Amino acid sequence: MPNPVFDFSVLKKIHGLVLPAVLAALAVSPARAQMAPAPSVQQGGAANLPPTNPVYQKIYHVPTADEITATLDRVRAYLEASTPGRLVDGGGQEITDFSQPVAGATVERGGVIVFPLLTYEEGVVFVGMLDAADATGDAKYNDYVAKRLNVMANFLKVSPAPGAATGAAGRGGRGAALGGLRTPYSLDQCGAMCAGLLKARLAGVGPDLSAVTNGWMDFIGTKVPRLADGTIARHIPMPDTVWADDMYMSVPALAWMGKLSGDKKYYDDAVKQVTQMSARLFRPDLGIYAHGWITTNPDPVDIHWARANGWCVMAMCELLDALPDGDPARGTILTLYRAHVRGLAALQSSDGLWHQLLDRTDSYLETSASAMFVYAFAHGINRGWISPAYGTQALIGWNAVASRVNEKGQVEGTCVGTNFDLSEPYYYYRPTSVDALHGYGPTLLAGAEVLKLLKNDKIKITLSVGSIYVSPVPNQPMPWLEDGRAAGK
């Protein structure tokens, strides 16, 4: 593959950056995180003993496949109990006859049900469940997805169309109603969920909901706000803003629709979103993304929210998975993905997690973004996109994320839903909650991908003097070097 090159002319125009400096920033990622003082080294044989710090002991080890599977099982069991899996009528009784319309048909709610169904967070859960099924070979994860897709399919059978359950009705219930299956009202509601449905269809899991995904793809392609150059935008909190979140809300759906349909227009639009959002949001000197950009502001809003970066790096993983090997844009996306990985790697904390504001070490450590980064590192190694050397950070990152999954299977330390804001205090003080579904899908993805890492026969994990090293096995191809990232290039 030729050396990937990214056109930074738009970055230069927007941010006034000098192109050689930008390219140099991509070649070398400076150490930016505030480093703790090095511990003193004892004399003699004691120097080889591992530190007794309990945080270090909790995160700095190679997890076993059984440990990872146990964590994934707890998360799956909690989601199974707390996410709707049945349709009920207006009186709350379960619907079992789907041959005729039922007034007030909706998903079950209340009691042990915590999470809504038709949301972007649940779309990520679907993708995580499919990946966990692939990693573990356990059909229960696919069954979780199939059960909820059947709920959607049965809703379309019994709910009058276009009757009481419309897009507007779905809006009021934060996804509790399923009217958005027919009439989506926002990219958040249908984008990530569309990717989950498309990936389920490609995996042969659940019923065929192509009528739904076709409608959603039309919504993404023709009704979602865009800038004049085609970049997906929002009119909130002010007109014509670009959010990093929307890279994930749009790109995976576009990419997998391209894979399913064979229509290149979907791939091209996905590539456009990554490159044009990156031109406005990516900071080459830091290797990370700003949360948002405002058309009417000539200055960048340099707030580097962790989960926004997670959405970006996961979107690029999805696009690289779906994009054909010979697509001319593939090298550009790889270059951006690798630059982002280098930037993120430099900002992992001494606890193994990443901060809510990535470059603000006094902001709290956040779980959902950390899980996203662990997934992106491990996935890139398993795909041969980046050096296995990043595996050490993936392993200790997973151990740190797993420590935040409690005995009930709840994921602790996840920031709740968050707007694009113009001030850092907003992000510092966003609360965390086990009821923030944002943390569950990424945790499934991270665990599944680290499990695949442990089973990857192209790498080896070496323990030496208390350290963990991940490297390619001898005589294996090294595509991350062969495609132009060799030293000095």
N, C-alpha and C positions, 0 to 999 in steps of 0.2 A: 504494500500500500504506500502511496506517495506521502511525503511529509505533509500532515494536515496544516492548513494555514487559515486563519480566521481574519476576515476583513474588518479591521477596527476603524474604518474611516468614519463610521457613524459615531463611535465612541469619541473619536478625536474631535468631531464637530460639536458634539453635545457637551463634553466635559473639558475641551481645550487641552486634551492630553497630547503629548508628543509621541508619535507612533513608535520610534525605537525604544523609548522608555517603557511603553506598554508591553512590547514584546519581551523586553528584559524582565519586566515584572512577572510575566508568565513563565519565564525560564527559571527564575529563582524565587522561592517564596521565603521572605524573611521571617525570622522568629519574632513573633509579636506578643505572645502571651506572657503575662507576668510570671516569672518562674520563682518557685519557692527556693529558699536557700538550700544548698546541697547538704545532706546530713554528714556529720563527721564520720570518718572511717576509722574503725578500731584497728589496733595493731594485731598482728598474728593471724591465726586461723579464723578469728571472729569476723574478719573483713569479708569472708565469703558467706556469712550467714545472711538469710533474707531479713529485711527490716521487720520489726515487730509491730509497726503501725497497723491498726485494725483496718483502716480503709485500704491500704496497700494489700493486705492479706485477703481482703474481700474481692478485689478486682484483678490482682496480678497473678493469674493462673490460667491454664488451659481448661475451659469447661468441657465436661464430658457430653456425649450425645444424649445420655439418659437425663442429665441435668437440664439440658436445653429442652428436650421433649417434655419433661415434667412441667416446665414453665409454660410452654406453649399449650399444653393440655389444660392447665389451670385457667389461662386466658380464654381458651375456647369454651370451656365449661361455663365460665362466668357470662360470656357473651350469649351463649345458648339460652341461659336462663333469663337474661335481662334485655334481650332484643326481640321484638315482635316476630312470631312465627305462625300466627293464626289470623284468619279473618273473622270478624264478629259483626253482627247486625246492630241496628240502632239500640237494641236493648242489652247489648253486651253478650249475646249468646253466640257461640261458635257456629259459623256457617259451614255446613257439610255438603249441601246440594248446590252445585254451581251451574245448574242447567237453566236457571231463570234469574231475572234481576232481583236484588234484595235491597230494599230501602235502607239507607244509612250505612251501607257496607263500609267497613274501615278495618284497620289493623287493631289488634288488642292493645290495650294501654292500662296503666295503673298497676297496682300490686307490685310484683317484683320486676315489672317492665320498667327499665330506666331509659333506654335509648330509643329514639325515633328510627324509622327504617329508610325513608327516601331522603338521604343526606349524603353530602360528599364524604363525610367521615366513614359512613357505612360502606361507601364504594371502596374506600381503602381497605376496610375490613375484609370485603369480598376478595380483593386481590391478595391480601395477606393469608386468608384461609386457603385459597387455591395454591399459593406458594408453599404453605405448610403441608398441605396434602402431598405435594410433589416431593418435599424434603423428607417427610416421615413415612410416606406410603400408607398413611392412615386415612381411610375413607370418611371418617367423621368430619374432617375439615371441609371436604367437598359437599358432604351432606348438609352442613350448615348453610352453604350458599344455595344449594338446590332447593332446600326447604323455603327459603325466603324468595327465591325466584318464582316458585310455585304460588306463593302468596300473591305476588304481583300479577302473574298470569291469571289466577282465579279472580282477582279483583276486576280485571278487565272484562271477565265473563259476567259478573253479577252486578257491577255498578253501571247504572244507566249512563249512556254516552250520547251527547255531552251534558249529562244531568247535573245532579247536585255536587258531585265531586269534580271540581275543576281546578285549574292551576291556582285560582284565587283562594279556593278552600284549602288547598295544600299549604298555602303561604301562612295561614293563620296558625297551623298546628306544628310548625317547625318540622315538617316531614312526617307528622303522625298520619295525616291523610295521604292518599296515593293519587290524588288528582294530577299531580305533575307527571305521571306516567304518560298522560295524553297531552297535557298542556304545560310544559315547563315555564317557569317565570324568571329563572335566573341561571347563570352559568354554574353557580355553586350547587344548585339543586340537581343538575343533570350531568355535569361534565365528568367528575370522577366516578360517579355511579355508572355512567355510560361505559367508561373504560372497564369497570368491573363486570358489567354484563357482556361486553364484547370478549373479554378474556375467558369468561365462563363458557361462552359459546364455542370459542376456539378449543377449549379443553373438553368439550362435550359434557358439561355439567349443567343440569337443569333444563327447563323448557326453552324453546326458541322464542326470544322476545325481540326479534328483528324489527317488528313494527314499532316498538318503543324506541329502540336505538336509532332507527332511521329517522324518526321524528326528532329525536334529540340532536342528531348530527345536523339536520336541517336548521335547527335552532342555533347551534353553535356556529354554523357557517353563514347564516343569513340574518340572524336577529340579535345576536350578542353585539353590544357596542364595540366599535373599532375606531382607531385613529385613521387618518387619511392614508397612511402607508399600510394599513391592514393589521396593525398590532391590536390585539384584544385589549380593551380598556374598560374602565368603570366610570360612571357618573357620580360616584360617591367616594369619599366625602365631598368631592368637588368634581366638576366636569373634567372629563378626559384625563383621568389618572391611570397609571399603569401599576398593577400590583404584581409582585413576584409570585404570590399564591396562584395566580391565573395561569402560570406556566404548567402547573400540575392539573388545574381544572380543565385545561383545553388539550394539551399536547398528548397525553396518553390516549385519550379518546380518538383524536385525529390519527395517531400512529396505528392503533389497532384496527381502526376502520380501514386504513390503507392496507393493512395486512389481510384483513378479511375480504375486502372488495377487490384488491389489486389495482385500485384507482390511485394513480400517482398524485392527484390533486390533494389528497389528504396528507400524504407524506410532505408535500411541498408546503402546505399550510403549517404543519407541525414544525418543520424546520424554520419557517419564517417567524413563528412565535418565539422559539428559543433564541434565535440570533437577534431579532429586533428588541425583545425584552432585555436580553443581555447587553445590547448596545446602550440601553438606558440605565440599567440597574447594576451590572457587574462592575466591581472595582478591581481592576487588574493588580493594583499595588497591594491590595489586601488578599485577593483571591476569594472574596465573598461578595454576596449580593446585598444591595440596599433593599429595604422592604417595598418602597414605592417611588414613583416619579410623577411629577406634576407638569403638565404641558405649559402652564402659565408661569412656572418658576424657572428662571435660567440656571439656578444653582441646584446641585444634587442634594437630596435629603438623605444624608448618610446615617441612617438608622438601620443597623444590621441585625434584624430580628432572626432568631435561630430557626424557627419553624418555617419562615419564608424561604430560608436557604435550603431547608429540607425539601420543601415542595420543588424547588428548582433542581436539585441534584437527583431527586427521584424521577422527575419528569425526563431528564436527560437519559437516565438508565432505561426508562420505558421506551423512549424513542430509539435508542441504540439497539434495544432488543428487537424492535419491530422493523427498523429500517433495513432494506436490502443491502447486502455486502457491497454491491457495486454502486450504490447511490453516491453521486459526487459530493453530497453534503455531509457524508458520514465523517470525514476527517475533521470538518469544522466542529461538529458536535463533540467528537472525541477530545479535541483541543480544549474546548470550554469545560467539559466534564473533568478532565485531568487538572486543569488550572484550579477548578473549584475544589477538587479533592485535596490538592496541595495546600490551599488556603485553609480548609477546614481542619486538616491534620495538625496544622501549627497551633490551633486554638483549643484542642482537647485539654480539659482541666486535669489536675492531679487526682481528681476523684473518678476519672474515666468518662465523665459526662461533659456536655457543652453548656455554656451559659445562655440564659434567655436572650441577652444581647451579646452576640458572639465576642466582641472585642471589649466588653465591659465586665471585668472579672469580679466586680462587686454586685453584679446582677445574679439572680439565683440560677442554680443548675436545673435544666429543664429536660423532661424525659422524652417527649414525643420527637423533638428535633434530634436528640441524641440517638434515638432508635433509627431515625431516618438516615443519619450519617453512618451508623454501623452497617445498615443494610447497603448503602451505596458503596462503602469500602469493600465489604465482603463480596458483593455482587460483581464489582469491577474486577476483583481478583479472580473469581470463578469464571468470568467471561474472558479473561486475558487482556483486559483493557489497561490495567495498572499493575505495578510491581506487587508481588506478594509481600514485600516488606511492610506494606500498610496493614497486613494481617494482624500484627501485634496490637495495633490500635483498635482494630475491629474486635479482637477477642476481649481485651480489657474493657472496651466500650460495651460489649454485650454483657459482660459480668456486672457492670454498673447498672445497665438498664434492667437486667433480670432481678437485681436486688430491690428494685422498686415495684416488682410484681408481688403483691401480698398473698397471703394464704388463700384468700377468697378468689384470687385471679384478677383482682382490680389493679389497674396501672396507676401508681401514685406519681405526683409531681408533674402532671401535665397542665400546661397553660390552657385556660379556657379560650373560647373563640375570641379573636382579636382583630380589630380594624387596623387599617393603615393610619398611623397617627404621625404628627409632625414633631413630637417631643418625646424624649427618652423616659421621663417619669411615667408616662402612660404604660410603657412596657415593663418598667421595673416593678410596678405594683399590680399588674394583672394577676388575679388569683390562680391557684392551681386546684384541681379537683379530680377525684376518681370518676366523676360523672362526665368528664371531658372525653368524649369518644375519640378525639384526635390521637390519643396515645395508643390505642389498642391495635389498629391496623399496622402502624409502623413497628410495634413490638413483635407482632406475628411475622412480619417481613424480615426484621432483623434476626430473630431467632432461627427462622427457616434458612436464611442465607448463611448464617454462621454454621448451622448444621451441615449444609452442603460444603462449606469450607473445610470442615473436619473430614469429610468424605472425599475431598478432591484429591485424586491420585496424581495430579500434576504438581502438587506442592508438598513440602515437608515442613513439619514444625519441630524445631530443635530447642531443647532446654539446656542452658549452659550458665553456670554460676548465677543461678537465680533469674536469668533473663530468658525471654521468649523470642525466638527468631522464626520468621516464616519466609521460605525461599523456594524457588522452583527446584524440582528434582533434576538431577543431571541429565543433560542431553535433551531437555525439553525446549520446544520453540519459545521464544520470548517476544511476542508481538508488540509489547509495550516498548521494546527497544528497536525491533526491526522496522517499525513504521516511521522512524525518524526521531525518536526521543533518546537515542544513544547519546552518551556524554559528548558535549561539545557541539551538538547540533541544535 
